[in-house]
Amino acid sequence: MTDFAPWHAAFPSPQTTAPLIKRDEALSLLSSPEFLLVDVRRTDYEGGTIRGSLNLPAQSFYMNRAVLHRLCKAAGVKRIAFYCGSSNGRGPRCAGWFADWLMQQGEEDMESLTLEGGIKGWVKAGPEYEIEVDGFEAEYWRQFE
């Protein structure tokens, strides 16, 4: 049996740990044009995604940091929060890479964040969060109870 390196081994480790944003704060910002949620899941995109979030799979995110920065700058987005299933791996890694990029560019008007608890925490937080999930599949989320 061959051991394979994890997908992220091909990229440098993030130098920055992006701060967490709590679910309730993110919920209150969903309709703000200055806030963007980025879902970095790829194959586990089942069950739905938080309304208005952009899907940029973690496996290709590192190469697209500059594009996201340019798009956010043009749109006036100031706070970008990343999430994956539980925000313990891909979400914080991508948030860190983006924070590194912002720092390298001298960008002080944008903030990179990690959504605390990821989408699993979001869904577990109750009905007011579930209704903000496009394509919500209650049956899918029962496996995580």
Backbone as JSON Lines, residues from 0, in Angstrom:
{"i":0,"aa":"M","n":[0.84,-1.17,0.0],"ca":[0.0,0.0,0.0],"c":[0.89,1.24,0.0]}
{"i":1,"aa":"T","n":[0.53,2.19,-0.83],"ca":[1.29,3.42,-0.96],"c":[0.67,4.5,-0.09]}
{"i":2,"aa":"D","n":[1.54,5.19,0.65],"ca":[1.07,6.33,1.43],"c":[1.07,7.56,0.55]}
{"i":3,"aa":"F","n":[0.0,8.32,0.61],"ca":[-0.1,9.54,-0.16],"c":[-0.08,10.73,0.78]}
{"i":4,"aa":"A","n":[0.57,11.78,0.34],"ca":[0.59,13.01,1.13],"c":[-0.79,13.65,1.04]}
{"i":5,"aa":"P","n":[-1.2,14.38,2.07],"ca":[-2.48,15.07,2.0],"c":[-2.45,16.12,0.88]}
{"i":6,"aa":"W","n":[-3.62,16.45,0.36],"ca":[-3.71,17.39,-0.77],"c":[-2.99,18.7,-0.5]}
{"i":7,"aa":"H","n":[-3.04,19.17,0.74],"ca":[-2.46,20.49,1.06],"c":[-0.94,20.47,1.18]}
{"i":8,"aa":"A","n":[-0.33,19.3,1.14],"ca":[1.13,19.21,1.23],"c":[1.81,19.85,0.02]}
{"i":9,"aa":"A","n":[1.08,20.02,-1.07],"ca":[1.64,20.62,-2.27],"c":[1.77,22.14,-2.15]}
{"i":10,"aa":"F","n":[1.24,22.71,-1.08],"ca":[1.23,24.16,-0.9],"c":[1.92,24.52,0.41]}
{"i":11,"aa":"P","n":[2.39,25.75,0.52],"ca":[3.0,26.16,1.79],"c":[1.96,26.23,2.91]}
{"i":12,"aa":"S","n":[2.38,25.98,4.12],"ca":[1.48,26.11,5.26],"c":[1.14,27.58,5.47]}
{"i":13,"aa":"P","n":[-0.1,27.89,5.85],"ca":[-0.43,29.28,6.14],"c":[0.42,29.81,7.28]}
{"i":14,"aa":"Q","n":[0.81,31.04,7.19],"ca":[1.6,31.68,8.25],"c":[0.7,32.41,9.24]}
{"i":15,"aa":"T","n":[-0.54,32.65,8.83],"ca":[-1.49,33.41,9.63],"c":[-2.63,32.51,10.08]}
{"i":16,"aa":"T","n":[-3.08,32.69,11.29],"ca":[-4.3,32.03,11.75],"c":[-5.4,33.1,11.71]}
{"i":17,"aa":"A","n":[-6.35,32.91,10.82],"ca":[-7.44,33.88,10.69],"c":[-8.35,33.78,11.91]}
{"i":18,"aa":"P","n":[-8.85,34.91,12.38],"ca":[-9.76,34.89,13.52],"c":[-11.09,34.2,13.18]}
{"i":19,"aa":"L","n":[-11.75,33.72,14.22],"ca":[-13.06,33.09,14.06],"c":[-14.15,34.16,14.03]}
{"i":20,"aa":"I","n":[-15.19,33.89,13.26],"ca":[-16.4,34.69,13.32],"c":[-17.5,33.76,13.83]}
{"i":21,"aa":"K","n":[-18.22,34.2,14.82],"ca":[-19.29,33.39,15.41],"c":[-20.48,33.33,14.46]}
{"i":22,"aa":"R","n":[-21.22,32.23,14.59],"ca":[-22.39,32.0,13.73],"c":[-23.39,33.16,13.78]}
{"i":23,"aa":"D","n":[-23.7,33.63,14.99],"ca":[-24.72,34.67,15.1],"c":[-24.29,35.95,14.39]}
{"i":24,"aa":"E","n":[-23.01,36.27,14.45],"ca":[-22.53,37.46,13.75],"c":[-22.61,37.24,12.24]}
{"i":25,"aa":"A","n":[-22.19,36.05,11.78],"ca":[-22.26,35.75,10.35],"c":[-23.7,35.78,9.86]}
{"i":26,"aa":"L","n":[-24.62,35.24,10.65],"ca":[-26.04,35.25,10.28],"c":[-26.52,36.68,10.09]}
{"i":27,"aa":"S","n":[-26.12,37.56,10.99],"ca":[-26.57,38.96,10.91],"c":[-25.95,39.7,9.72]}
{"i":28,"aa":"L","n":[-24.86,39.16,9.18],"ca":[-24.17,39.81,8.06],"c":[-24.51,39.23,6.68]}
{"i":29,"aa":"L","n":[-25.32,38.16,6.65],"ca":[-25.58,37.46,5.38],"c":[-26.04,38.38,4.25]}
{"i":30,"aa":"S","n":[-26.83,39.38,4.55],"ca":[-27.33,40.25,3.49],"c":[-26.45,41.48,3.26]}
{"i":31,"aa":"S","n":[-25.36,41.59,3.99],"ca":[-24.47,42.73,3.83],"c":[-23.61,42.58,2.57]}
{"i":32,"aa":"P","n":[-23.55,43.6,1.73],"ca":[-22.69,43.53,0.54],"c":[-21.2,43.57,0.88]}
{"i":33,"aa":"E","n":[-20.88,43.85,2.13],"ca":[-19.48,43.89,2.55],"c":[-19.01,42.56,3.14]}
{"i":34,"aa":"F","n":[-19.87,41.54,3.11],"ca":[-19.56,40.24,3.73],"c":[-19.74,39.14,2.7]}
{"i":35,"aa":"L","n":[-18.78,38.2,2.68],"ca":[-18.86,37.06,1.77],"c":[-18.48,35.79,2.53]}
{"i":36,"aa":"L","n":[-19.3,34.77,2.37],"ca":[-18.98,33.44,2.89],"c":[-18.43,32.6,1.75]}
{"i":37,"aa":"V","n":[-17.35,31.88,2.02],"ca":[-16.75,31.0,1.01],"c":[-16.77,29.58,1.54]}
{"i":38,"aa":"D","n":[-17.49,28.72,0.84],"ca":[-17.61,27.3,1.16],"c":[-16.48,26.58,0.43]}
{"i":39,"aa":"V","n":[-15.53,26.01,1.17],"ca":[-14.38,25.38,0.54],"c":[-14.5,23.85,0.46]}
{"i":40,"aa":"R","n":[-15.73,23.35,0.65],"ca":[-15.93,21.9,0.49],"c":[-15.93,21.55,-0.98]}
{"i":41,"aa":"R","n":[-15.64,20.28,-1.25],"ca":[-15.67,19.82,-2.63],"c":[-16.6,18.63,-2.74]}
{"i":42,"aa":"T","n":[-16.16,17.46,-2.29],"ca":[-16.97,16.25,-2.44],"c":[-18.02,16.1,-1.36]}
{"i":43,"aa":"D","n":[-17.94,16.88,-0.33],"ca":[-18.93,16.78,0.74],"c":[-19.87,17.99,0.73]}
{"i":44,"aa":"Y","n":[-20.19,18.42,-0.46],"ca":[-21.07,19.57,-0.67],"c":[-22.54,19.2,-0.47]}
{"i":45,"aa":"E","n":[-22.79,17.92,-0.17],"ca":[-24.16,17.45,0.04],"c":[-24.79,18.15,1.24]}
{"i":46,"aa":"G","n":[-26.1,18.15,1.27],"ca":[-26.82,18.7,2.41],"c":[-27.14,20.17,2.29]}
{"i":47,"aa":"G","n":[-26.52,20.85,1.33],"ca":[-26.78,22.26,1.11],"c":[-25.58,23.13,1.41]}
{"i":48,"aa":"T","n":[-25.76,24.42,1.19],"ca":[-24.71,25.4,1.43],"c":[-25.36,26.67,1.98]}
{"i":49,"aa":"I","n":[-24.64,27.4,2.78],"ca":[-25.2,28.61,3.38],"c":[-25.53,29.62,2.28]}
{"i":50,"aa":"R","n":[-26.74,30.13,2.34],"ca":[-27.25,31.04,1.31],"c":[-26.27,32.17,1.02]}
{"i":51,"aa":"G","n":[-26.02,32.35,-0.27],"ca":[-25.16,33.43,-0.72],"c":[-23.68,33.1,-0.71]}
{"i":52,"aa":"S","n":[-23.31,31.91,-0.21],"ca":[-21.88,31.6,-0.17],"c":[-21.38,31.21,-1.56]}
{"i":53,"aa":"L","n":[-20.11,31.39,-1.74],"ca":[-19.42,31.07,-2.97],"c":[-18.66,29.78,-2.75]}
{"i":54,"aa":"N","n":[-18.77,28.83,-3.66],"ca":[-18.04,27.56,-3.52],"c":[-16.71,27.64,-4.25]}
{"i":55,"aa":"L","n":[-15.62,27.59,-3.5],"ca":[-14.26,27.54,-4.04],"c":[-13.56,26.39,-3.34]}
{"i":56,"aa":"P","n":[-13.54,25.2,-3.95],"ca":[-12.95,24.04,-3.27],"c":[-11.53,24.31,-2.78]}
{"i":57,"aa":"A","n":[-11.25,23.86,-1.57],"ca":[-9.96,24.09,-0.94],"c":[-8.8,23.6,-1.8]}
{"i":58,"aa":"Q","n":[-9.0,22.5,-2.51],"ca":[-7.92,21.9,-3.29],"c":[-7.42,22.82,-4.4]}
{"i":59,"aa":"S","n":[-8.23,23.77,-4.83],"ca":[-7.78,24.7,-5.87],"c":[-7.71,26.14,-5.37]}
{"i":60,"aa":"F","n":[-8.0,26.36,-4.1],"ca":[-8.08,27.73,-3.61],"c":[-6.74,28.47,-3.63]}
{"i":61,"aa":"Y","n":[-5.67,27.81,-3.25],"ca":[-4.37,28.5,-3.13],"c":[-4.02,29.25,-4.42]}
{"i":62,"aa":"M","n":[-4.28,28.6,-5.56],"ca":[-3.96,29.22,-6.84],"c":[-4.91,30.36,-7.2]}
{"i":63,"aa":"N","n":[-6.02,30.47,-6.5],"ca":[-7.04,31.47,-6.84],"c":[-7.18,32.59,-5.81]}
{"i":64,"aa":"R","n":[-6.24,32.69,-4.9],"ca":[-6.31,33.74,-3.87],"c":[-6.35,35.14,-4.48]}
{"i":65,"aa":"A","n":[-5.5,35.37,-5.49],"ca":[-5.43,36.7,-6.11],"c":[-6.75,37.05,-6.79]}
{"i":66,"aa":"V","n":[-7.38,36.06,-7.43],"ca":[-8.66,36.29,-8.11],"c":[-9.73,36.67,-7.1]}
{"i":67,"aa":"L","n":[-9.8,35.93,-5.99],"ca":[-10.78,36.26,-4.96],"c":[-10.54,37.66,-4.42]}
{"i":68,"aa":"H","n":[-9.3,38.0,-4.19],"ca":[-8.97,39.34,-3.7],"c":[-9.44,40.41,-4.67]}
{"i":69,"aa":"R","n":[-9.14,40.22,-5.95],"ca":[-9.53,41.19,-6.97],"c":[-11.05,41.34,-7.03]}
{"i":70,"aa":"L","n":[-11.76,40.22,-7.01],"ca":[-13.23,40.25,-7.08],"c":[-13.82,40.94,-5.86]}
{"i":71,"aa":"C","n":[-13.3,40.61,-4.69],"ca":[-13.81,41.23,-3.46],"c":[-13.52,42.72,-3.45]}
{"i":72,"aa":"K","n":[-12.35,43.1,-3.88],"ca":[-11.97,44.52,-3.92],"c":[-12.92,45.28,-4.84]}
{"i":73,"aa":"A","n":[-13.19,44.73,-6.02],"ca":[-14.08,45.38,-6.98],"c":[-15.51,45.48,-6.46]}
{"i":74,"aa":"A","n":[-15.93,44.5,-5.67],"ca":[-17.31,44.46,-5.17],"c":[-17.48,45.18,-3.83]}
{"i":75,"aa":"G","n":[-16.39,45.64,-3.24],"ca":[-16.49,46.33,-1.95],"c":[-16.65,45.4,-0.76]}
{"i":76,"aa":"V","n":[-16.28,44.13,-0.94],"ca":[-16.36,43.16,0.15],"c":[-15.2,43.4,1.11]}
{"i":77,"aa":"K","n":[-15.5,43.5,2.39],"ca":[-14.48,43.81,3.39],"c":[-14.16,42.63,4.31]}
{"i":78,"aa":"R","n":[-15.13,41.72,4.48],"ca":[-14.94,40.58,5.39],"c":[-15.28,39.3,4.63]}
{"i":79,"aa":"I","n":[-14.33,38.37,4.6],"ca":[-14.5,37.11,3.89],"c":[-14.33,35.99,4.9]}
{"i":80,"aa":"A","n":[-15.38,35.19,5.07],"ca":[-15.35,34.09,6.04],"c":[-15.38,32.76,5.3]}
{"i":81,"aa":"F","n":[-14.45,31.89,5.64],"ca":[-14.31,30.58,5.01],"c":[-14.88,29.5,5.92]}
{"i":82,"aa":"Y","n":[-15.47,28.47,5.31],"ca":[-15.95,27.34,6.1],"c":[-15.88,26.06,5.29]}
{"i":83,"aa":"C","n":[-15.8,24.96,6.03],"ca":[-15.89,23.62,5.47],"c":[-16.89,22.88,6.34]}
{"i":84,"aa":"G","n":[-16.76,21.58,6.46],"ca":[-17.71,20.82,7.26],"c":[-17.77,21.29,8.7]}
{"i":85,"aa":"S","n":[-16.62,21.3,9.38],"ca":[-16.61,21.71,10.78],"c":[-15.62,22.84,11.05]}
{"i":86,"aa":"S","n":[-15.01,23.37,10.01],"ca":[-14.01,24.44,10.12],"c":[-12.85,24.06,11.02]}
{"i":87,"aa":"N","n":[-12.4,22.82,10.85],"ca":[-11.22,22.35,11.59],"c":[-10.02,22.09,10.67]}
{"i":88,"aa":"G","n":[-10.22,22.11,9.37],"ca":[-9.14,21.79,8.45],"c":[-9.1,22.74,7.26]}
{"i":89,"aa":"R","n":[-9.91,22.43,6.27],"ca":[-9.88,23.21,5.02],"c":[-10.27,24.68,5.22]}
{"i":90,"aa":"G","n":[-11.32,24.94,5.99],"ca":[-11.76,26.32,6.2],"c":[-10.67,27.19,6.81]}
{"i":91,"aa":"P","n":[-10.11,26.78,7.97],"ca":[-9.04,27.59,8.56],"c":[-7.79,27.68,7.68]}
{"i":92,"aa":"R","n":[-7.49,26.61,6.96],"ca":[-6.31,26.62,6.08],"c":[-6.49,27.67,4.98]}
{"i":93,"aa":"C","n":[-7.65,27.67,4.33],"ca":[-7.9,28.64,3.26],"c":[-7.99,30.06,3.81]}
{"i":94,"aa":"A","n":[-8.61,30.22,4.98],"ca":[-8.67,31.54,5.61],"c":[-7.26,32.04,5.92]}
{"i":95,"aa":"G","n":[-6.39,31.14,6.37],"ca":[-5.0,31.51,6.64],"c":[-4.26,31.9,5.38]}
{"i":96,"aa":"W","n":[-4.44,31.12,4.31],"ca":[-3.81,31.47,3.04],"c":[-4.27,32.82,2.53]}
{"i":97,"aa":"F","n":[-5.58,33.09,2.68],"ca":[-6.1,34.36,2.2],"c":[-5.59,35.51,3.08]}
{"i":98,"aa":"A","n":[-5.52,35.29,4.39],"ca":[-4.97,36.3,5.3],"c":[-3.51,36.58,4.94]}
{"i":99,"aa":"D","n":[-2.74,35.52,4.63],"ca":[-1.35,35.7,4.2],"c":[-1.3,36.57,2.94]}
{"i":100,"aa":"W","n":[-2.18,36.27,1.98],"ca":[-2.21,37.01,0.71],"c":[-2.52,38.49,0.97]}
{"i":101,"aa":"L","n":[-3.52,38.73,1.8],"ca":[-3.89,40.12,2.1],"c":[-2.71,40.87,2.72]}
{"i":102,"aa":"M","n":[-2.0,40.19,3.62],"ca":[-0.85,40.82,4.26],"c":[0.26,41.1,3.24]}
{"i":103,"aa":"Q","n":[0.51,40.13,2.36],"ca":[1.54,40.3,1.33],"c":[1.22,41.46,0.39]}
{"i":104,"aa":"Q","n":[-0.06,41.7,0.16],"ca":[-0.48,42.78,-0.73],"c":[-0.59,44.12,-0.02]}
{"i":105,"aa":"G","n":[-0.41,44.11,1.29],"ca":[-0.56,45.35,2.06],"c":[-2.02,45.77,2.14]}
{"i":106,"aa":"E","n":[-2.92,44.8,1.98],"ca":[-4.37,45.07,2.0],"c":[-4.85,45.2,3.45]}
{"i":107,"aa":"E","n":[-5.27,46.39,3.81],"ca":[-5.73,46.63,5.17],"c":[-7.23,46.84,5.27]}
{"i":108,"aa":"D","n":[-7.92,46.85,4.12],"ca":[-9.36,47.09,4.11],"c":[-10.18,45.8,4.06]}
{"i":109,"aa":"M","n":[-9.51,44.66,4.09],"ca":[-10.19,43.37,4.01],"c":[-9.73,42.49,5.15]}
{"i":110,"aa":"E","n":[-10.65,41.63,5.6],"ca":[-10.32,40.72,6.7],"c":[-10.71,39.3,6.31]}
{"i":111,"aa":"S","n":[-9.81,38.36,6.56],"ca":[-10.07,36.95,6.32],"c":[-10.44,36.3,7.65]}
{"i":112,"aa":"L","n":[-11.54,35.52,7.64],"ca":[-12.08,34.91,8.86],"c":[-12.39,33.44,8.63]}
{"i":113,"aa":"T","n":[-12.58,32.72,9.72],"ca":[-13.05,31.32,9.67],"c":[-14.38,31.26,10.4]}
{"i":114,"aa":"L","n":[-15.39,30.67,9.76],"ca":[-16.7,30.51,10.38],"c":[-16.61,29.44,11.46]}
{"i":115,"aa":"E","n":[-16.82,29.84,12.68],"ca":[-16.74,28.92,13.82],"c":[-17.74,27.76,13.64]}
{"i":116,"aa":"G","n":[-17.25,26.54,13.76],"ca":[-18.11,25.36,13.69],"c":[-18.45,24.87,12.3]}
{"i":117,"aa":"G","n":[-18.11,25.63,11.26],"ca":[-18.4,25.22,9.89],"c":[-19.89,25.07,9.64]}
{"i":118,"aa":"I","n":[-20.21,24.39,8.55],"ca":[-21.63,24.24,8.22],"c":[-22.32,23.26,9.16]}
{"i":119,"aa":"K","n":[-21.57,22.31,9.71],"ca":[-22.19,21.39,10.68],"c":[-22.67,22.16,11.9]}
{"i":120,"aa":"G","n":[-21.85,23.06,12.41],"ca":[-22.25,23.89,13.54],"c":[-23.4,24.82,13.19]}
{"i":121,"aa":"W","n":[-23.37,25.31,11.97],"ca":[-24.43,26.2,11.49],"c":[-25.78,25.48,11.53]}
{"i":122,"aa":"V","n":[-25.82,24.29,10.95],"ca":[-27.07,23.53,10.88],"c":[-27.54,23.11,12.28]}
{"i":123,"aa":"K","n":[-26.61,22.73,13.15],"ca":[-26.96,22.3,14.51],"c":[-27.51,23.46,15.35]}
{"i":124,"aa":"A","n":[-27.26,24.69,14.94],"ca":[-27.66,25.85,15.73],"c":[-29.16,26.11,15.7]}
{"i":125,"aa":"G","n":[-29.89,25.41,14.85],"ca":[-31.34,25.53,14.89],"c":[-32.0,26.05,13.63]}
{"i":126,"aa":"P","n":[-33.33,26.11,13.68],"ca":[-34.13,26.46,12.51],"c":[-33.79,27.8,11.86]}
{"i":127,"aa":"E","n":[-33.43,28.8,12.67],"ca":[-33.13,30.11,12.08],"c":[-31.86,30.06,11.22]}
{"i":128,"aa":"Y","n":[-31.04,29.04,11.45],"ca":[-29.85,28.84,10.62],"c":[-30.17,27.91,9.45]}
{"i":129,"aa":"E","n":[-30.94,26.88,9.71],"ca":[-31.31,25.92,8.66],"c":[-32.01,26.61,7.49]}
{"i":130,"aa":"I","n":[-32.88,27.6,7.78],"ca":[-33.61,28.26,6.69],"c":[-32.68,29.08,5.8]}
{"i":131,"aa":"E","n":[-31.46,29.32,6.27],"ca":[-30.47,30.06,5.47],"c":[-29.54,29.12,4.71]}
{"i":132,"aa":"V","n":[-29.91,27.85,4.58],"ca":[-29.12,26.88,3.83],"c":[-29.85,26.54,2.54]}
{"i":133,"aa":"D","n":[-29.28,26.96,1.42],"ca":[-29.84,26.61,0.11],"c":[-29.66,25.12,-0.12]}
{"i":134,"aa":"G","n":[-30.71,24.47,-0.59],"ca":[-30.65,23.03,-0.85],"c":[-30.61,22.21,0.42]}
{"i":135,"aa":"F","n":[-31.12,22.76,1.52],"ca":[-31.07,22.07,2.81],"c":[-31.75,20.71,2.72]}
{"i":136,"aa":"E","n":[-31.03,19.68,3.18],"ca":[-31.54,18.31,3.21],"c":[-31.46,17.8,4.65]}
{"i":137,"aa":"A","n":[-32.58,17.88,5.35],"ca":[-32.63,17.49,6.76],"c":[-32.11,16.08,6.98]}
{"i":138,"aa":"E","n":[-32.47,15.17,6.11],"ca":[-32.05,13.77,6.24],"c":[-30.52,13.64,6.22]}
{"i":139,"aa":"Y","n":[-29.87,14.38,5.38],"ca":[-28.41,14.35,5.29],"c":[-27.78,14.75,6.62]}
{"i":140,"aa":"W","n":[-28.29,15.78,7.28],"ca":[-27.69,16.31,8.5],"c":[-27.94,15.44,9.72]}
{"i":141,"aa":"R","n":[-28.91,14.53,9.67],"ca":[-29.2,13.67,10.81],"c":[-28.02,12.77,11.18]}
{"i":142,"aa":"Q","n":[-27.19,12.42,10.21],"ca":[-26.03,11.57,10.51],"c":[-25.03,12.23,11.44]}
{"i":143,"aa":"F","n":[-25.1,13.54,11.61],"ca":[-24.14,14.26,12.46],"c":[-24.7,14.59,13.83]}
{"i":144,"aa":"E","n":[-25.92,14.13,14.13],"ca":[-26.52,14.43,15.43],"c":[-25.88,13.61,16.52]}
